Amino acid sequence: MAGGGAPGLLPLLLLLLSAAAIIPRGDGQNLVTEDVTVVEGDVATISCRVKNSDDSVIQLLNPNRQTIYFRDFRPLKDSRFQLVNFSNSELRVSLTNVSISDEGRYFCQLYTDPPQEIYTTITVLVPPRNLVIDIEKETAVEGEEIELNCTAMASRPATTIRWFKGNKELTGKSEVERWSDMYTVTSQLLLKVGREDDGVPVICLVDHPAVKDLQTQRYLEVMYKPQVRVSQNYPLQGLTREGEPLELTCTAFGKPQPTDMRWLRVDDEMPQHVVVSGSNLLISNLNKTDNGTYRCEASNAVGKSHADYMLFVYDSRAGEEGAIRSVDHAVVGGVVAVVVFAMLCLLIILGRYFARHKGTYFTHEAKGADDAADADTAIINAEGGQNNSEEKKEYFI
């Protein structure tokens, strides 16, 4: 700690004697202070307060028990200490540009009878001096496991390191080294990379009370073999039929970009009438001998990949016959629906007709028996009625 000598012994003794002459008893007084935590380089404020003050003298001493302030007088020749407030109930002092050497206990004294003394502790926090990520390989190949190390140097207390890949938190393994009053922390991360990790940031983030949002990052560079895809340009939709053309296109993406691309027929030799132009394959006049599997292969420095297209050539009228069959089925279905509807209507009409005429038959059958006195008479009258009807017949010769 920076400091200087005290003033001459005789003036200080005279000052103490004059103060002691007016110090009353300290009954009922209470000395209060609080601990201070400060980041290195910032300002620490020490406050010595008296509850129920009776104008007793307040003094502040450093960890070496040197007087910093006696009342509002600063014997210590360290200009970083400045008086913030002085009254009968408080002595408040600021310390600027705090360093590790300033850490320790500071004493508040109250000249009562008997004297009172309490202490406050200054704790100095030191943020990491540097945060660095070292990566085992600048460029990795998909499927490899790489090692990354993040180092936070010279912090106090020791820092906590966290890892993130994009937004996902990962788990590393940390080691702590202590040098004097400082701590250096190194965290190791083992990461198996895939093609989806290319261009993704790996972040090393520090948790420390002296600093907020301290982080550094490295972007992964991952090489991977090609991704291959075969698309049909013509016909866009529908069947591949005899006599019609077929055009296929092969696309490939990889890192590095594929430089070698070729077409082949898997199960036989490539037909002579097939035209291959770069990534395109063209058959101008399909026939059934073209049936088979056609493969596009692409390669780069990492490896080789392929995609297959299975060709089946249909008869030239295959699509038309299918359409005709569809139309026939629709017509037959419509006719059947009409016939069923007509039959239902006919059944309903016949049912109503028979119901109506059945009632009329029963009514005429009993005609002539309404006025009979008993059942026998009714039967005779009914039969007689029939006989009478026969008698009334006329014959013409």
URURWO-V411201 format. One record per residue. PSI is psi in radians with two decimals (* if undefined). Layout:
# URURWO-V411201
psi:PSI
psi:PSI
This chain:
# URURWO-V411201
psi:2.42
psi:2.57
psi:3.06
psi:3.10
psi:2.75
psi:2.82
psi:3.05
psi:2.50
psi:-0.75
psi:-0.83
psi:-0.65
psi:-0.72
psi:-0.74
psi:-0.67
psi:-0.75
psi:-0.72
psi:-0.68
psi:-0.62
psi:-0.73
psi:-0.52
psi:-0.40
psi:0.02
psi:2.09
psi:-3.13
psi:2.63
psi:0.47
psi:2.24
psi:-0.18
psi:2.62
psi:2.16
psi:2.29
psi:2.50
psi:3.04
psi:2.66
psi:2.70
psi:2.29
psi:2.26
psi:2.57
psi:2.44
psi:2.28
psi:-0.26
psi:-2.94
psi:2.30
psi:2.40
psi:2.17
psi:2.29
psi:2.16
psi:1.99
psi:2.65
psi:2.17
psi:2.43
psi:0.85
psi:2.52
psi:0.58
psi:0.44
psi:2.73
psi:2.36
psi:2.42
psi:2.55
psi:2.29
psi:2.64
psi:3.09
psi:-0.43
psi:0.16
psi:0.57
psi:2.45
psi:2.14
psi:-0.91
psi:2.38
psi:1.91
psi:-2.16
psi:0.35
psi:2.31
psi:1.76
psi:-0.53
psi:2.26
psi:1.12
psi:1.81
psi:-0.15
psi:-0.39
psi:2.17
psi:2.49
psi:2.13
psi:-0.75
psi:2.42
psi:2.25
psi:-3.10
psi:-0.36
psi:-0.04
psi:2.48
psi:1.95
psi:2.24
psi:2.43
psi:2.57
psi:1.99
psi:2.79
psi:0.99
psi:2.43
psi:3.01
psi:-0.59
psi:-0.28
psi:-0.11
psi:2.51
psi:-2.89
psi:2.32
psi:2.38
psi:2.29
psi:2.23
psi:2.48
psi:2.11
psi:1.46
psi:-3.06
psi:1.78
psi:2.86
psi:2.65
psi:2.60
psi:2.31
psi:2.91
psi:2.69
psi:2.51
psi:2.23
psi:2.15
psi:2.23
psi:2.16
psi:2.41
psi:2.03
psi:2.79
psi:2.40
psi:-0.54
psi:2.62
psi:2.03
psi:2.41
psi:2.20
psi:2.32
psi:2.41
psi:-0.75
psi:2.28
psi:-0.64
psi:2.18
psi:2.84
psi:2.45
psi:2.41
psi:-0.24
psi:2.69
psi:2.12
psi:2.78
psi:2.29
psi:2.47
psi:2.31
psi:2.25
psi:2.22
psi:2.01
psi:2.52
psi:1.10
psi:2.85
psi:2.04
psi:-3.04
psi:2.44
psi:2.85
psi:2.27
psi:2.34
psi:2.57
psi:2.49
psi:2.43
psi:1.86
psi:-2.12
psi:0.02
psi:2.22
psi:2.39
psi:2.93
psi:2.18
psi:3.13
psi:2.14
psi:2.57
psi:2.46
psi:2.28
psi:2.41
psi:2.26
psi:1.87
psi:-2.08
psi:0.14
psi:2.78
psi:2.37
psi:2.22
psi:2.30
psi:2.24
psi:2.32
psi:2.36
psi:2.20
psi:2.21
psi:2.13
psi:2.14
psi:2.61
psi:3.08
psi:-0.49
psi:-0.22
psi:-0.15
psi:2.20
psi:0.04
psi:2.36
psi:2.41
psi:2.16
psi:2.34
psi:2.07
psi:2.47
psi:2.28
psi:1.96
psi:2.40
psi:-0.30
psi:-0.11
psi:2.66
psi:2.39
psi:0.72
psi:2.10
psi:2.81
psi:2.81
psi:2.74
psi:2.46
psi:2.31
psi:2.47
psi:1.96
psi:2.22
psi:2.52
psi:2.70
psi:2.87
psi:2.63
psi:2.14
psi:2.47
psi:2.37
psi:2.25
psi:2.60
psi:2.00
psi:-0.66
psi:2.40
psi:2.54
psi:-0.74
psi:2.83
psi:-2.94
psi:2.64
psi:1.84
psi:2.76
psi:2.42
psi:-0.20
psi:2.79
psi:2.78
psi:2.31
psi:2.18
psi:2.57
psi:2.39
psi:2.25
psi:2.49
psi:2.37
psi:2.42
psi:3.09
psi:1.93
psi:2.90
psi:2.36
psi:2.41
psi:-0.28
psi:2.11
psi:2.35
psi:2.72
psi:2.55
psi:2.83
psi:2.19
psi:-0.82
psi:0.04
psi:3.10
psi:2.68
psi:2.22
psi:2.55
psi:-0.50
psi:0.00
psi:2.29
psi:2.13
psi:2.15
psi:1.71
psi:-2.01
psi:0.04
psi:2.56
psi:2.27
psi:2.25
psi:1.98
psi:-0.49
psi:1.66
psi:2.50
psi:2.97
psi:-0.27
psi:-0.21
psi:-0.13
psi:2.42
psi:-3.00
psi:2.17
psi:2.30
psi:2.39
psi:2.17
psi:2.44
psi:2.54
psi:2.69
psi:-2.88
psi:-0.35
psi:-0.71
psi:-2.91
psi:2.52
psi:2.88
psi:2.88
psi:2.49
psi:2.63
psi:2.14
psi:2.07
psi:2.26
psi:2.09
psi:2.17
psi:2.88
psi:2.71
psi:-0.49
psi:0.23
psi:-0.76
psi:-0.67
psi:-0.80
psi:-0.69
psi:-0.69
psi:-0.71
psi:-0.78
psi:-0.65
psi:-0.71
psi:-0.78
psi:-0.79
psi:-0.66
psi:-0.74
psi:-0.83
psi:-0.75
psi:-0.68
psi:-0.74
psi:-0.80
psi:-0.69
psi:-0.71
psi:-0.77
psi:-0.79
psi:-0.74
psi:-0.75
psi:-0.72
psi:-0.72
psi:-0.77
psi:-0.74
psi:-0.76
psi:-0.68
psi:-0.78
psi:-0.82
psi:-0.71
psi:-0.76
psi:-0.65
psi:-0.87
psi:-0.63
psi:-0.69
psi:-0.78
psi:-0.45
psi:-0.65
psi:-0.68
psi:-0.66
psi:-0.83
psi:-0.55
psi:-0.79
psi:-0.42
psi:-0.58
psi:0.13
psi:2.35
psi:-0.20
psi:0.16
psi:-0.59
psi:0.17
psi:2.55
psi:-0.52
psi:-3.08
psi:-0.71
psi:-0.77
psi:-0.69
psi:-0.69
psi:-0.74
psi:-0.76
psi:-0.69
psi:-0.74
psi:-0.68
psi:-0.63
psi:-0.67
psi:-0.71
psi:-0.72
psi:-0.67
psi:-0.61
psi:-0.61
psi:-0.49
psi:0.01
psi:2.50
psi:2.50
psi:2.35
psi:2.26
psi:*
